[in-house]
Amino acid sequence: MPKVSVNGVGLYYEEHGEGMPILGLHGTPSSAVLCAEAAVELGSHGRCIIFDRRGFHRSALVPPPATLDLIQHVDDAAALLAALHAGPAVVIGRSTGGLIALELARRFPDKVKALVLLEPALFTIDPDAGTWARGLRQRVLVASRDRPLGAAEVLMREALGVEFWDALPGDTQEMFAQTSPAVLAEIRGRGLDLSDSPLELNEDDLAGIRRQTLILSAEDSPHVLRLITARLSGALPFTESVLVPGGPLIDPAHPAVLDFVDRVAATPSSWI
C-alpha cells in the first residue's frame, strides 16, 4: 500500500497517468476509494493523484485524533504535492474537499493551477446554508453520542437522504462507518464545514483566489448546495458553473471536468 510521510502522518495515495498534475480531494465522510475509477479516466488527461486524507480509511491514525482542523488538511495537501514533485496542480475537491481546495489555493497559490469544486462545503458563504449546516452538526453530534461509529452514517442520511445511504453497497457503508472517528474529529476541530468555528471567507478573500475555477452542482442534491455555488460563482473572479443531472457524488471525471482540465492544460501558466 503506497504511502508518503508528510507532517508526521503516512498518507495513502495513488497515481495514474502523466503530464499536468491533477490532485483529488475527497469529502467527509469518504475516501479516495470513491474516486478510483475517475482517477483512471483523469489519468488519460494528466498525472492524477488521489489520496486518503489524514484520519480517513487507509490514512487512519491510531489512536484516532481528538480533533482535525482545516489547516492540517491544507498543509497535508501542500506537503503531498511537494513530496511528489507535483505542483502546480488542477485541484478537484468534493464537498469538504472543495473547502480544502479553496483554502489551499488561498494559502498556497503556487501549488494550484486551477480548481474544480464539486458542491464545495463553504456553508458560511450563505446564511441559509450556514443555518442548515449548524443544524446538521448538532444532529450528528446528538445521534452519535450512543453510537460513535454511526457518525458517518447519520451524516450521510441527514445530508444526502436515507435512500442514498440505503442504496450503497454493504462494503461501502462499512468503509464510511469506519471513518466516523475522523468525522467527529473534524466536527470538534476548527475551520471545517461542520466545525463549531467553520472557515469564513469574505469578498476580498475570494476575489484573491485568482485561478480558473469550475464549479459543479447536481440537480437532485440539497438546495443549500446550489446556494453555495451561486454565491461562489459571483465572488470568485474566473469561474464557470455547470448544473449536472442526478444527485450527490458527482463524478470527478464528468465530461465537463475533463473538458475543463484539457482547456487548463492548453492555457499558459501566465494567463492571469
N, C-alpha and C positions, 0 to 999 in steps of 0.2 A: 504494500500500500504506500504510494509515494507521498511523502510529507516534506515540507520545508519548515525550518525553525525560524520564527520571527517573533520578536518581542517576548521571548520566553515561552512560547507555545508552539506546538507542532501542528501545522495546518495541512489537512489532506487536500491535494489538488490534482487536476488532470489537465493535459494539454492536447489540443487537436489542431492540425494544420500548421501553416507557417505564413509569415508576412506580417501585416499590420496587427499589433496586439489587440485582442478583444477580451475584456475581463467581465465575467458574470458574477453578480452578487445576488444570492438567494434571499427570500423573505423570511419572516418569522411566523409560525414555526416552519422549518423546511430544511433542505439540504441540497447540495449540488446534484444529488441523485435525480431530482426532478428536471434538471437541465441537461442531463447526459445526452439524450438524443439531439436536442437543439445544438449542443456544443459540437457534435459531429458535423451537423449541417453548417454551422458557423465556421467550422474549421476549413471549409472549402472557400471561405471568403477572407480568411486571415488566420492568425495564430490565436485560437480561442483557449482561454484559461478559465476554468471554473474551480471553485474550492468550497469546502465546508467552513463556515465562519467559526470563530472561536466559540467553543462550548457546544457546537451543534454536530450531531451524528458522528462522523469519523474524525472530527476535531474536538470531540468531547473531552472535558477536563475532569480529573479525579484528584480530590473531591470536586464536585460542581462548584462553580464560583457563587458567592453570595449575591454579587451584583455584576452586571455587564453594562458598560457605558458606550455611548455612540463613538466617543473619541477612540476607544480601544479598537472598534471595528474599522474605523477610518485609518488609524495608524497601521493596523494589520494589513489592510488592502494596499496601502502605500509601500509598506515593507515587503510584501509579497511581490509586487511589481519590480521593486528594486532588486530583490534576491534573484528573480528570474530574468533580469535584464530585459524587461518587457514594457517599458513606457516610451512615449505616452500611449494610452490605450483608449479605444472606444469602450466605455464602461456601461454595461447593461445591468440595471438594477430593478428587481421586482419588489414592490411593497416596501418593507423595511430596507431592503437592498437598494431601492431607489432613493430613500432618505440618506443612506450611507454614501451613495454615489454623488448626490448633490454636495454633501459636506466634503467629500474627497476632492471634488472639483474646486470647491471654495478654499480649502486649506492647502491642497497640493495641486495647483493648476498645471504644473509641469508634468504631472502624471496622467492627465486626462486630455485626450484629443477631441472626444465628443461624448455625448450622453444619450443613452436610450433608457427612458423611465417607463416601466410597466406599472401603472397605477401606483405611483410613489406615495408613501405614507407620511406626507408632511401635513398632518391634520391641523396644525396650528395656523395654517395659511387661510383657513376659512372658519368663521365662528360656528356654523352648524356642524362642520366636520370635527372641530375641536370638542364640541359638546358630545357628539357621538362617540369619539374616542375615549373621553373620560368615563362615559357610562360603560363602555366595553371593558375598560381597565378594571373598574370596580366589579363587574360581573365575573370576570375571570378570577380575580383575587378571592371573591366570596366562594365561588364554586370549587376552587382548588384547595380550600382550607382542609377539607376532609379527604381529598384525593389529589395530592400534588402532581402525580404523574398524569392526571387528567387535564392539566392546564392547556396543553396544546389542542386537545380535542374540544374543550369548551371554547377556546378562542376561535377555532375554525367553524364550529357550529354557530356561534354567535355572529361572526363576521361574514361568513360565506353561505350559511344556511345548512340546516340539518340534512337536506337532500344531497348537498355536495359532499358532506362528510360520509354519509352512508354509502355513496357510490364509489368511494375509494376502495381499492383492494386491501385486504386484511394486512398484508405485509407493509403497505404504505401507511396505513393507520398506525401500526406498531412503531414504524420509524418516526412518525410525527410524535407519538406519545413519549418516546424516549428523549425527545428534545425539550420536554416540559421543564426540567431544571434550568435550561438556558432561557426559555420563555419567561419564567418567573424572575430570573436574574436580570433580564432586560427591563422588566416592569419595575424592579426595585432599583435599577440603575438610573443614570442621568442621560438625557438627550434623545432617547429613542422614542418611537411613536406612542407607546403606551406607558412611558415613564411618567412619574409624577411631575417631573420638570422636563418636558419634551423640548426639542430644538425649536427655536423661533427665529425665522429669517425675515427681515424687513425688506422693503422695496430696494434699498441700496444694496443689501446683501445679495439679493437675487440678480439685480442688474449687473453685479460684478462677476457673475458666472458667465463669462463670455466664450461659451463653447456651443457649437452646433448641438441642438437637442431635439430628439424625437420623443414625444410622449404618447403612449398608447393607453386607451381605456376600453373596457368591454361593455357592450350594450346591456348585459344582464347582471353586471356587478352592482353592489350597493351604490345608491345615488351619490352618497357623500364622496365617493372616489372621483366621480366626474366633476364635482365641485372643485376638488383639488386641481384636477387637470386644467379646468378653465382658469383658475387663479394663476397657476404657474405659466400657462401659455401667454398670459398678459404681462407677466413680470420678468420672465427670462428673455434676454434680448434676441436670441437666434433660435426660435422654437417653431416646430411644426407638430400638429396634433392629429392623431388618427383614432377614430372610433371603430372598433372591430366587432364582428358578430360574436355571440356566445357569452360565457360567463368568466369567472376569475381564472387565474393561472394562464394568462395569455402566453402563447408560445414565444419564447425569446428568439426563435428563428422564423417568426411570422414574415411573410413576403415583404411587408412594409419595412421591417427591421433589416432584412437582407439588402433591400434596395438602398436604404439609408447608409448602411455600412459600406456598400460599394461606392456610393457618392462621396462619403467621407474619405475613403481610400484614394479617390481621384482628386481630392481637394488639397492644394498646397497647404502646408502647416502654417504659413504666414498669412492666411486668408483674412484674419481679423486685425 
